[in-house]
Amino acid sequence: MDYIIIYSSETGNTKKVAYEIFKSMPEGTKIYDLQDIQGDVKEKNLILGYWVDRAKPNKEMLHFMECLTNKNIVAFGTLGAYPDSEHAQVTKKNVAEILEPRNTLLGQFLCQGRISSKITEMFKRASSDSPHRMTEERIKKHQEAAKHPNEEDFKAARSFIESILNSQ
């Protein structure tokens, strides 16, 4: 199957992962920033990359996904949380619910990524009774996320896409 890759990236994390996945794709595969997509996508097989916002794809990618029908889709995303966290599992569930009623979801991959400085600053300004206030634990999580995506994440992304391609 021939695929095209379409990604949406705010901090550059998702773009980096998209281009790592692109390295494992067959020659002739195209890659696009979602901002450059005009109108409907004719291709049937898509690899869609997003950054996680409140356990869903970012707003632009979410809207794009909601408009798709009869596509074979591989989804990948980046998030500040650990990829095996409850937040990540909820994100995967939400992505499946968005795509599967009208499309075939062939697989999902998440990896950690640097958290936007805007988000970090918002958490720093949160009141002391807010569940999002910047605690020592949250600071450590932001510092760990800042180290990602890294070469280990890139290797996992390439391995993921290769397993999808090899299963077809």
C-alpha positions in Angstrom: 0.0 0.0 0.0 1.2 3.5 -0.8 0.8 6.1 2.0 1.1 9.8 2.5 2.2 11.3 5.8 0.4 14.3 7.1 1.4 15.9 10.4 0.6 18.9 12.6 3.3 20.2 14.9 3.5 23.1 17.3 6.8 22.7 19.0 8.5 20.6 16.3 8.2 17.3 18.1 5.6 15.8 15.8 7.4 17.0 12.7 10.6 15.3 13.9 8.8 12.0 14.4 7.0 12.4 11.1 10.3 12.7 9.3 11.8 9.7 11.2 8.8 7.6 10.1 9.3 9.0 6.5 12.8 7.4 6.6 11.2 4.0 6.8 8.7 4.5 4.0 9.0 3.3 0.5 10.4 5.6 -2.1 7.8 7.9 -3.5 6.1 8.5 -0.2 5.0 12.1 0.2 5.0 14.0 3.5 3.0 17.2 4.2 2.5 19.7 7.0 -1.3 19.8 7.6 -1.1 23.6 7.1 -0.2 22.9 3.4 -3.2 20.6 2.7 -5.9 22.3 0.6 -9.3 20.5 0.3 -9.9 16.8 0.3 -7.2 14.2 0.4 -7.7 11.7 -2.4 -5.2 9.1 -1.2 -6.8 6.2 0.7 -3.8 5.3 3.0 -2.8 8.0 5.5 -0.3 8.3 8.3 -1.4 11.1 10.5 0.7 12.8 13.2 -0.6 15.1 15.9 0.3 16.6 19.2 -1.9 15.7 22.1 -4.1 18.4 23.6 -6.4 17.4 26.4 -6.2 13.7 25.5 -7.1 14.3 21.8 -5.3 15.4 18.7 -4.7 19.1 18.5 -7.6 21.1 17.2 -6.5 21.3 13.5 -5.7 17.6 13.2 -8.9 16.7 15.1 -11.0 18.7 12.6 -9.1 17.0 9.7 -9.6 13.5 11.2 -13.3 14.2 11.7 -13.7 14.9 8.0 -12.1 11.7 6.8 -14.1 8.7 5.4 -13.1 5.4 3.9 -9.4 5.7 4.7 -6.8 3.3 6.0 -5.1 5.3 8.8 -2.0 4.9 10.9 -1.9 7.5 13.7 1.0 8.8 15.8 1.3 11.5 18.3 3.5 13.3 20.7 2.6 14.2 24.3 4.2 15.6 27.4 3.2 12.5 29.4 4.8 9.1 29.3 3.6 7.0 26.4 2.5 4.2 28.7 0.6 6.6 31.0 -3.2 6.6 31.6 -3.3 9.9 29.7 -1.7 8.2 26.7 -4.2 5.3 26.9 -7.1 7.7 27.0 -5.7 9.6 24.0 -5.4 6.4 22.0 -9.0 5.5 22.9 -10.2 9.0 21.9 -8.3 8.8 18.5 -9.9 5.4 17.8 -13.3 6.8 18.6 -12.7 9.7 16.2 -11.5 7.6 13.3 -13.0 4.2 13.4 -16.6 4.8 12.8 -15.8 5.9 9.2 -12.3 4.6 8.6 -10.0 1.7 9.3 -7.4 2.4 12.0 -4.4 0.2 11.4 -2.3 1.2 14.4 -1.3 3.9 16.8 2.0 5.1 18.2 2.7 7.7 20.9 5.9 9.1 22.2 6.9 11.7 24.7 7.7 15.2 23.5 8.8 18.6 24.9 5.9 20.5 26.4 5.1 23.9 24.9 6.5 26.7 26.9 3.1 28.3 26.8 1.7 25.3 28.7 4.5 25.3 31.2 3.9 29.1 31.9 0.2 28.5 32.2 0.8 25.8 34.8 3.2 28.1 36.7 0.5 30.7 37.0 -2.2 28.3 38.1 -3.6 28.8 41.6 -2.4 26.7 44.5 -5.7 24.7 44.5 -5.6 24.0 40.7 -4.9 20.3 39.7 -2.5 21.8 37.1 -0.4 23.9 39.5 3.4 23.5 39.0 4.5 21.0 41.7 8.0 19.6 42.1 6.7 16.4 40.5 5.2 18.3 37.6 8.5 20.3 37.1 10.4 17.0 36.9 7.9 15.7 34.3 8.3 18.8 32.2 12.1 18.5 32.5 12.0 14.8 31.4 9.6 15.6 28.5 12.1 18.3 27.3 14.5 15.5 26.5 12.1 14.0 24.0 11.6 13.0 21.3 15.1 11.4 21.3 16.9 8.8 19.3 15.2 6.0 21.3 11.8 7.5 20.4 12.7 7.8 16.8 13.9 4.2 16.7 10.6 3.1 18.2 8.6 5.2 15.7 10.5 3.6 12.8 10.1 0.1 14.2 6.3 0.8 14.7 5.8 1.9 11.1 7.9 -0.9 9.7 5.8 -3.5 11.6 2.6 -1.9 10.1 4.1 -2.0 6.6 5.3 -5.5 7.0 1.9 -6.8 8.2 0.3 -5.8 4.9 
